[in-house]
């Protein structure tokens, strides 16, 4: 299940809700005793001759204009749902950027929550016979006027208030590698167990939602094996870096600070012991307060969205819904 997303406002990291609450991805709200409907989508943008252009869809059934979005399938991760729905409704394969505020509104007697991301994309042609018959690219102001619903207009205002393009830095803890007490050899060589290998495959798809990235990993077998599926899927090389191997936290924090300096999409795979210090150093370098609960479970990951040397937003995810 997805972890609480953290929105960064004014340099302070703030979580929107406690686990299980309506503000938490994967949580359930029960207005009137009815389960909350979950959906995911994106504000897809591209550079235009006069500035940013936004992709809006038209649904003939409702004769309305909105952002591409749709219901999360049973057992589907929110990130995968957002990418799938945008692709199905527009023909655009999006690359997700920063997390935007969720829209919540009543729909058919139930509360509906739509989780949005900013996303880049180009082109756009809805499939014949689907729910969408038009995809229009509009300048920002025109898109705001075209939208049919106030809650969508509010999401667009939040998008416009921040940077359109951000750089993702993903900090991931390696997946399951059994119990080190049962491993007879050097702990550096302890491999992933079968559940860990399965989760590594799931992680590859989820991290790829944020586009290609350089991959830097602890030199341990379990960390390297965690990012191999992503590297195989995207063609990225893997840099084994002893700074992110278990040991003193200072070299790891200094190495991360160096990676943050060039604002290049990056995945860092490391160990649970180092995650809190890495988050603390990253937030210090990027002018934000660290999250109250920075720790990661095995296979979970943080995505830090950076623009202009500042932390714009951060979100935490599990490898499965």
C-alpha positions as a Markdown table, in Angstrom:
| # | Residue | x | y | z |
|---|---|---|---|---|
| 1 | Unk | 0.0 | 0.0 | 0.0 |
| 2 | Unk | 1.2 | 3.5 | -0.8 |
| 3 | Unk | 2.8 | 5.5 | 2.0 |
| 4 | Unk | 1.7 | 9.0 | 2.9 |
| 5 | Unk | 2.6 | 11.5 | 0.3 |
| 6 | Unk | 4.5 | 14.6 | 1.6 |
| 7 | Unk | 3.9 | 18.0 | 0.0 |
| 8 | Unk | 6.6 | 20.5 | 0.6 |
| 9 | Unk | 5.3 | 24.1 | 1.1 |
| 10 | Unk | 7.5 | 27.0 | 2.0 |
| 11 | Unk | 10.4 | 24.8 | 2.7 |
| 12 | Unk | 8.6 | 22.7 | 5.3 |
| 13 | Unk | 7.7 | 19.1 | 4.6 |
| 14 | Unk | 4.1 | 18.3 | 5.7 |
| 15 | Unk | 2.2 | 15.0 | 5.5 |
| 16 | Unk | -1.4 | 15.3 | 4.3 |
| 17 | Unk | -2.9 | 12.5 | 6.4 |
| 18 | Unk | -2.2 | 9.6 | 8.7 |
| 19 | Unk | -2.2 | 6.1 | 7.4 |
| 20 | Unk | -5.7 | 4.8 | 6.6 |
| 21 | Unk | -7.2 | 8.3 | 6.4 |
| 22 | Unk | -8.8 | 9.9 | 3.4 |
| 23 | Unk | -5.7 | 12.0 | 2.8 |
| 24 | Unk | -3.5 | 9.0 | 2.4 |
| 25 | Unk | -3.0 | 7.2 | -1.0 |
| 26 | Unk | -4.4 | 3.8 | -0.4 |
| 27 | Unk | -6.6 | 4.9 | 2.5 |
| 28 | Unk | -10.4 | 4.6 | 2.6 |
| 29 | Unk | -12.9 | 7.3 | 3.3 |
| 30 | Unk | -16.5 | 6.3 | 4.2 |
| 31 | Unk | -18.9 | 9.1 | 3.7 |
| 32 | Unk | -22.3 | 7.8 | 4.4 |
| 33 | Unk | -20.8 | 4.3 | 5.0 |
| 34 | Unk | -19.8 | 4.0 | 1.3 |
| 35 | Unk | -16.2 | 3.2 | 0.3 |
| 36 | Unk | -14.3 | 5.9 | -1.3 |
| 37 | Unk | -13.7 | 5.7 | -5.1 |
| 38 | Unk | -10.0 | 6.1 | -6.0 |
| 39 | Unk | -8.7 | 7.5 | -9.3 |
| 40 | Unk | -5.4 | 8.8 | -10.7 |
| 41 | Unk | -4.4 | 11.0 | -13.5 |
| 42 | Unk | -2.1 | 13.8 | -14.6 |
| 43 | Unk | -1.8 | 17.4 | -15.6 |
| 44 | Unk | 0.1 | 16.8 | -18.8 |
| 45 | Unk | 2.1 | 19.7 | -20.3 |
| 46 | Unk | 4.4 | 20.5 | -23.1 |
| 47 | Unk | 6.3 | 23.6 | -24.2 |
| 48 | Unk | 4.3 | 25.7 | -26.7 |
| 49 | Unk | 5.2 | 28.7 | -28.9 |
| 50 | Unk | 3.6 | 31.1 | -26.4 |
| 51 | Unk | 4.4 | 29.2 | -23.2 |
| 52 | Unk | 3.1 | 26.0 | -21.5 |
| 53 | Unk | 0.3 | 24.0 | -23.1 |
| 54 | Unk | -2.0 | 21.6 | -21.2 |
| 55 | Unk | -3.6 | 18.5 | -22.5 |
| 56 | Unk | -7.4 | 18.4 | -21.9 |
| 57 | Unk | -9.8 | 15.6 | -22.8 |
| 58 | Unk | -13.4 | 15.8 | -23.9 |
| 59 | Unk | -15.8 | 13.0 | -23.0 |
| 60 | Unk | -18.9 | 13.0 | -25.2 |
| 61 | Unk | -21.0 | 11.0 | -22.7 |
| 62 | Unk | -20.8 | 14.0 | -20.2 |
| 63 | Unk | -19.9 | 16.7 | -22.8 |
| 64 | Unk | -17.2 | 17.9 | -20.4 |
| 65 | Unk | -13.5 | 18.9 | -20.5 |
| 66 | Unk | -11.1 | 17.6 | -17.8 |
| 67 | Unk | -7.7 | 16.1 | -17.2 |
| 68 | Unk | -7.0 | 12.5 | -18.3 |
| 69 | Unk | -7.7 | 10.3 | -15.3 |
| 70 | Unk | -9.5 | 7.1 | -14.3 |
| 71 | Unk | -10.3 | 4.7 | -11.6 |
| 72 | Unk | -7.6 | 2.6 | -10.0 |
| 73 | Unk | -8.1 | -1.0 | -10.7 |
| 74 | Unk | -8.2 | -3.6 | -7.9 |
| 75 | Unk | -4.7 | -4.3 | -6.8 |
| 76 | Unk | -3.2 | -1.6 | -9.0 |
| 77 | Unk | -0.6 | 0.9 | -7.7 |
| 78 | Unk | -1.5 | 4.6 | -8.0 |
| 79 | Unk | 1.6 | 5.4 | -10.0 |
| 80 | Unk | 0.8 | 2.7 | -12.6 |
| 81 | Unk | -2.8 | 3.7 | -12.7 |
| 82 | Unk | -1.9 | 7.4 | -13.4 |
| 83 | Unk | 0.4 | 6.4 | -16.3 |
| 84 | Unk | -2.1 | 3.8 | -17.7 |
| 85 | Unk | -5.1 | 6.1 | -17.6 |
| 86 | Unk | -3.3 | 9.0 | -19.3 |
| 87 | Unk | -2.0 | 6.6 | -22.0 |
| 88 | Unk | -5.4 | 5.0 | -22.6 |
| 89 | Unk | -7.3 | 8.3 | -22.8 |
| 90 | Unk | -4.8 | 10.4 | -24.8 |
| 91 | Unk | -2.3 | 8.1 | -26.5 |
| 92 | Unk | 0.4 | 9.9 | -24.6 |
| 93 | Unk | 2.9 | 7.9 | -22.5 |
| 94 | Unk | 3.5 | 10.4 | -19.7 |
| 95 | Unk | 6.6 | 10.9 | -17.5 |
| 96 | Unk | 5.4 | 11.8 | -14.0 |
| 97 | Unk | 6.8 | 14.8 | -12.3 |
| 98 | Unk | 5.8 | 16.4 | -8.9 |
| 99 | Unk | 2.8 | 15.3 | -7.0 |
| 100 | Unk | -0.2 | 17.7 | -7.1 |
| 101 | Unk | -3.0 | 18.1 | -4.5 |
| 102 | Unk | -5.7 | 15.5 | -4.7 |
| 103 | Unk | -9.2 | 16.4 | -5.9 |
| 104 | Unk | -12.0 | 15.2 | -3.7 |
| 105 | Unk | -15.7 | 15.5 | -4.6 |
| 106 | Unk | -18.9 | 13.6 | -4.5 |
| 107 | Unk | -19.7 | 11.3 | -7.4 |
| 108 | Unk | -22.7 | 9.0 | -7.7 |
| 109 | Unk | -23.3 | 9.2 | -4.0 |
| 110 | Unk | -19.8 | 8.4 | -3.0 |
| 111 | Unk | -16.6 | 10.4 | -2.3 |
| 112 | Unk | -14.2 | 10.3 | -5.1 |
| 113 | Unk | -10.5 | 11.1 | -4.7 |
| 114 | Unk | -8.3 | 11.7 | -7.7 |
| 115 | Unk | -4.6 | 11.8 | -7.2 |
| 116 | Unk | -2.7 | 13.9 | -9.7 |
| 117 | Unk | 0.8 | 14.4 | -10.9 |
| 118 | Unk | 2.3 | 16.9 | -13.2 |
| 119 | Unk | 3.6 | 15.1 | -16.2 |
| 120 | Unk | 5.4 | 15.7 | -19.5 |
| 121 | Unk | 4.1 | 14.3 | -22.8 |
| 122 | Unk | 3.6 | 15.1 | -26.5 |
| 123 | Unk | 1.2 | 14.2 | -29.3 |
| 124 | Unk | -2.1 | 12.8 | -28.2 |
| 125 | Unk | -4.8 | 10.9 | -30.1 |
| 126 | Unk | -7.6 | 9.2 | -28.2 |
| 127 | Unk | -8.3 | 5.6 | -29.3 |
| 128 | Unk | -11.4 | 5.2 | -31.4 |
| 129 | Unk | -14.5 | 4.0 | -29.6 |
| 130 | Unk | -13.3 | 5.0 | -26.1 |
| 131 | Unk | -14.7 | 7.4 | -23.6 |
| 132 | Unk | -12.7 | 10.3 | -25.0 |
| 133 | Unk | -13.2 | 11.8 | -28.5 |
| 134 | Unk | -10.9 | 14.8 | -28.3 |
| 135 | Unk | -7.5 | 15.8 | -26.9 |
| 136 | Unk | -6.8 | 19.5 | -27.1 |
| 137 | Unk | -3.5 | 21.2 | -26.2 |
| 138 | Unk | -4.4 | 24.6 | -24.8 |
| 139 | Unk | -2.3 | 27.5 | -23.3 |
| 140 | Unk | -2.5 | 27.6 | -19.5 |
| 141 | Unk | -5.1 | 30.4 | -19.3 |
| 142 | Unk | -7.3 | 28.9 | -22.0 |
| 143 | Unk | -7.1 | 25.5 | -20.3 |
| 144 | Unk | -8.4 | 27.1 | -17.1 |
| 145 | Unk | -11.3 | 28.6 | -18.9 |
| 146 | Unk | -12.1 | 25.3 | -20.8 |
| 147 | Unk | -12.2 | 23.1 | -17.7 |
| 148 | Unk | -15.7 | 22.1 | -16.8 |
| 149 | Unk | -15.3 | 21.6 | -13.0 |
| 150 | Unk | -14.1 | 23.9 | -10.2 |
| 151 | Unk | -12.0 | 21.1 | -8.6 |
| 152 | Unk | -10.1 | 20.7 | -11.8 |
| 153 | Unk | -9.5 | 24.4 | -12.1 |
| 154 | Unk | -8.1 | 24.4 | -8.5 |
| 155 | Unk | -5.6 | 21.6 | -9.5 |
| 156 | Unk | -4.5 | 23.6 | -12.5 |
| 157 | Unk | -3.9 | 26.7 | -10.3 |
| 158 | Unk | -1.8 | 24.5 | -8.0 |
| 159 | Unk | 0.2 | 23.3 | -11.0 |
| 160 | Unk | 0.7 | 26.8 | -12.3 |
| 161 | Unk | 1.9 | 28.0 | -8.9 |
| 162 | Unk | 4.9 | 25.8 | -8.9 |
| 163 | Unk | 7.6 | 24.8 | -11.4 |
| 164 | Unk | 6.4 | 22.7 | -14.3 |
| 165 | Unk | 9.6 | 20.8 | -14.8 |
| 166 | Unk | 11.2 | 19.1 | -11.8 |
| 167 | Unk | 14.0 | 16.5 | -11.4 |
| 168 | Unk | 13.3 | 13.3 | -9.6 |
| 169 | Unk | 15.7 | 11.9 | -7.0 |
| 170 | Unk | 14.6 | 8.5 | -5.8 |
| 171 | Unk | 16.0 | 7.0 | -2.6 |
| 172 | Unk | 15.1 | 3.3 | -2.4 |
| 173 | Unk | 15.8 | 0.7 | 0.3 |
| 174 | Unk | 16.7 | -2.7 | -1.0 |
| 175 | Unk | 14.0 | -5.4 | -1.1 |
| 176 | Unk | 13.8 | -8.5 | 1.0 |
| 177 | Unk | 17.1 | -10.5 | 1.3 |
| 178 | Unk | 16.2 | -13.0 | 4.0 |
| 179 | Unk | 17.7 | -13.0 | 7.5 |
| 180 | Unk | 21.4 | -12.2 | 7.7 |
| 181 | Unk | 21.7 | -14.7 | 10.5 |
| 182 | Unk | 20.8 | -17.5 | 8.0 |
| 183 | Unk | 23.4 | -16.4 | 5.5 |
| 184 | Unk | 26.7 | -18.3 | 6.0 |
| 185 | Unk | 28.9 | -16.1 | 3.8 |
| 186 | Unk | 30.0 | -12.5 | 3.6 |
| 187 | Unk | 27.0 | -10.2 | 4.3 |
| 188 | Unk | 28.0 | -8.0 | 1.4 |
| 189 | Unk | 27.2 | -10.9 | -0.9 |
| 190 | Unk | 23.8 | -11.8 | 0.6 |
| 191 | Unk | 21.3 | -11.9 | -2.3 |
| 192 | Unk | 17.7 | -11.1 | -2.5 |
| 193 | Unk | 15.3 | -13.8 | -1.6 |
| 194 | Unk | 12.4 | -14.8 | -4.0 |
| 195 | Unk | 9.9 | -12.2 | -2.6 |
| 196 | Unk | 12.7 | -9.6 | -2.9 |
| 197 | Unk | 13.4 | -10.5 | -6.5 |
| 198 | Unk | 9.6 | -10.2 | -7.3 |
| 199 | Unk | 9.5 | -6.8 | -5.6 |
| 200 | Unk | 12.5 | -5.6 | -7.5 |
| 201 | Unk | 10.6 | -6.3 | -10.7 |
| 202 | Unk | 7.6 | -4.3 | -9.4 |
| 203 | Unk | 9.9 | -1.4 | -8.3 |
| 204 | Unk | 11.4 | -1.2 | -11.8 |
| 205 | Unk | 8.0 | -0.4 | -13.3 |
| 206 | Unk | 7.1 | 2.1 | -10.6 |
| 207 | Unk | 10.4 | 4.0 | -10.7 |
| 208 | Unk | 10.2 | 4.1 | -14.5 |
| 209 | Unk | 7.0 | 6.1 | -14.2 |
| 210 | Unk | 9.3 | 9.1 | -13.4 |
| 211 | Unk | 11.4 | 8.5 | -16.5 |
| 212 | Unk | 15.0 | 7.4 | -17.2 |
| 213 | Unk | 17.6 | 8.0 | -14.5 |
| 214 | Unk | 21.2 | 7.2 | -13.6 |
| 215 | Unk | 21.4 | 4.5 | -11.0 |
| 216 | Unk | 23.8 | 4.6 | -8.0 |
| 217 | Unk | 23.8 | 1.7 | -5.6 |
| 218 | Unk | 25.4 | 0.4 | -2.5 |
| 219 | Unk | 28.0 | -2.2 | -3.4 |
| 220 | Unk | 26.1 | -5.0 | -1.6 |
| 221 | Unk | 24.6 | -7.8 | -3.7 |
| 222 | Unk | 21.1 | -7.1 | -2.3 |
| 223 | Unk | 21.1 | -3.4 | -3.3 |
| 224 | Unk | 22.6 | -4.1 | -6.8 |
| 225 | Unk | 20.0 | -6.8 | -7.4 |
| 226 | Unk | 17.2 | -4.4 | -6.4 |
| 227 | Unk | 18.0 | -2.0 | -9.2 |
| 228 | Unk | 19.0 | -4.5 | -11.9 |
| 229 | Unk | 15.4 | -4.8 | -13.3 |
| 230 | Unk | 15.2 | -1.1 | -13.7 |
| 231 | Unk | 18.5 | -0.9 | -15.4 |
| 232 | Unk | 17.6 | -3.8 | -17.7 |
| 233 | Unk | 14.2 | -2.1 | -18.5 |
| 234 | Unk | 15.6 | 1.4 | -19.2 |
| 235 | Unk | 19.1 | 0.6 | -20.4 |
| 236 | Unk | 20.7 | 2.5 | -17.5 |
| 237 | Unk | 24.1 | 1.6 | -16.2 |
| 238 | Unk | 24.6 | 0.9 | -12.5 |
| 239 | Unk | 27.3 | 2.6 | -10.5 |
| 240 | Unk | 28.3 | 0.6 | -7.4 |
| 241 | Unk | 29.3 | 3.2 | -4.8 |
| 242 | Unk | 30.8 | 2.2 | -1.5 |
| 243 | Unk | 29.6 | 5.5 | 0.1 |
| 244 | Unk | 26.1 | 4.1 | 0.1 |
| 245 | Unk | 27.2 | 0.8 | 1.7 |
| 246 | Unk | 26.5 | 0.2 | 5.4 |
| 247 | Unk | 29.0 | 2.1 | 7.4 |
| 248 | Unk | 29.5 | 5.7 | 8.4 |
| 249 | Unk | 26.7 | 7.9 | 7.3 |
| 250 | Unk | 28.9 | 10.9 | 6.5 |
| 251 | Unk | 30.3 | 9.7 | 3.2 |
| 252 | Unk | 26.8 | 8.7 | 2.0 |
| 253 | Unk | 25.4 | 12.1 | 2.9 |
| 254 | Unk | 28.3 | 13.9 | 1.2 |
| 255 | Unk | 27.9 | 11.7 | -1.9 |
| 256 | Unk | 24.2 | 12.4 | -2.1 |
| 257 | Unk | 24.9 | 16.2 | -1.8 |
| 258 | Unk | 27.2 | 15.9 | -4.8 |
| 259 | Unk | 24.5 | 14.1 | -6.8 |
| 260 | Unk | 21.9 | 16.7 | -6.0 |
| 261 | Unk | 24.1 | 19.5 | -7.3 |
| 262 | Unk | 23.7 | 18.7 | -11.0 |
| 263 | Unk | 19.9 | 18.1 | -10.9 |
| 264 | Unk | 20.0 | 14.9 | -13.0 |
| 265 | Unk | 17.3 | 12.3 | -12.5 |
| 266 | Unk | 18.9 | 9.8 | -10.1 |
| 267 | Unk | 18.0 | 6.6 | -8.2 |
| 268 | Unk | 20.0 | 5.7 | -5.1 |
| 269 | Unk | 19.6 | 2.2 | -3.7 |
| 270 | Unk | 20.9 | 1.8 | -0.1 |
| 271 | Unk | 20.2 | 0.4 | 3.3 |
| 272 | Unk | 17.6 | 1.3 | 5.9 |
| 273 | Unk | 20.3 | 2.5 | 8.4 |
| 274 | Unk | 21.3 | 5.2 | 6.0 |
| 275 | Unk | 18.0 | 6.5 | 4.8 |
| 276 | Unk | 17.2 | 8.9 | 7.6 |
| 277 | Unk | 20.6 | 10.7 | 7.4 |
| 278 | Unk | 20.3 | 10.8 | 3.6 |
| 279 | Unk | 16.8 | 12.4 | 3.8 |
| 280 | Unk | 18.1 | 14.9 | 6.4 |
| 281 | Unk | 21.1 | 15.9 | 4.3 |
| 282 | Unk | 19.0 | 16.1 | 1.1 |
| 283 | Unk | 16.4 | 18.4 | 2.8 |
| 284 | Unk | 19.2 | 20.6 | 4.2 |
| 285 | Unk | 20.8 | 21.0 | 0.8 |
| 286 | Unk | 17.4 | 21.7 | -0.8 |
| 287 | Unk | 16.1 | 24.2 | 1.8 |
| 288 | Unk | 13.4 | 22.1 | 3.4 |
| 289 | Unk | 12.7 | 20.5 | 6.7 |
| 290 | Unk | 13.0 | 16.7 | 6.7 |
| 291 | Unk | 9.9 | 14.6 | 7.0 |
| 292 | Unk | 8.9 | 13.6 | 10.5 |
| 293 | Unk | 9.1 | 9.9 | 9.6 |
| 294 | Unk | 11.9 | 9.5 | 7.0 |
| 295 | Unk | 12.5 | 5.8 | 7.5 |
| 296 | Unk | 11.7 | 3.3 | 4.7 |
| 297 | Unk | 10.6 | -0.3 | 4.9 |
| 298 | Unk | 12.4 | -2.7 | 2.6 |
| 299 | Unk | 11.5 | -2.1 | -1.0 |
| 300 | Unk | 9.9 | 1.3 | -0.3 |
| 301 | Unk | 11.2 | 4.5 | -1.8 |
| 302 | Unk | 11.1 | 8.3 | -1.5 |
| 303 | Unk | 10.8 | 10.5 | -4.6 |
| 304 | Unk | 12.2 | 14.0 | -4.1 |
| 305 | Unk | 11.1 | 16.5 | -6.8 |
| 306 | Unk | 13.8 | 19.2 | -7.2 |
| 307 | Unk | 13.7 | 22.5 | -9.2 |
| 308 | Unk | 16.3 | 25.3 | -9.0 |
| 309 | Unk | 18.1 | 23.7 | -6.1 |
| 310 | Unk | 14.9 | 23.6 | -4.0 |
| 311 | Unk | 12.8 | 20.7 | -2.8 |
| 312 | Unk | 9.4 | 21.2 | -4.4 |
| 313 | Unk | 7.6 | 18.1 | -3.2 |
| 314 | Unk | 8.3 | 14.6 | -1.9 |
| 315 | Unk | 6.3 | 11.4 | -1.9 |
| 316 | Unk | 6.9 | 7.9 | -0.4 |
| 317 | Unk | 5.7 | 4.7 | -2.0 |
| 318 | Unk | 5.6 | 1.0 | -1.4 |
| 319 | Unk | 6.4 | -1.5 | -4.2 |
| 320 | Unk | 2.9 | -2.8 | -4.2 |
| 321 | Unk | -0.6 | -1.4 | -3.6 |
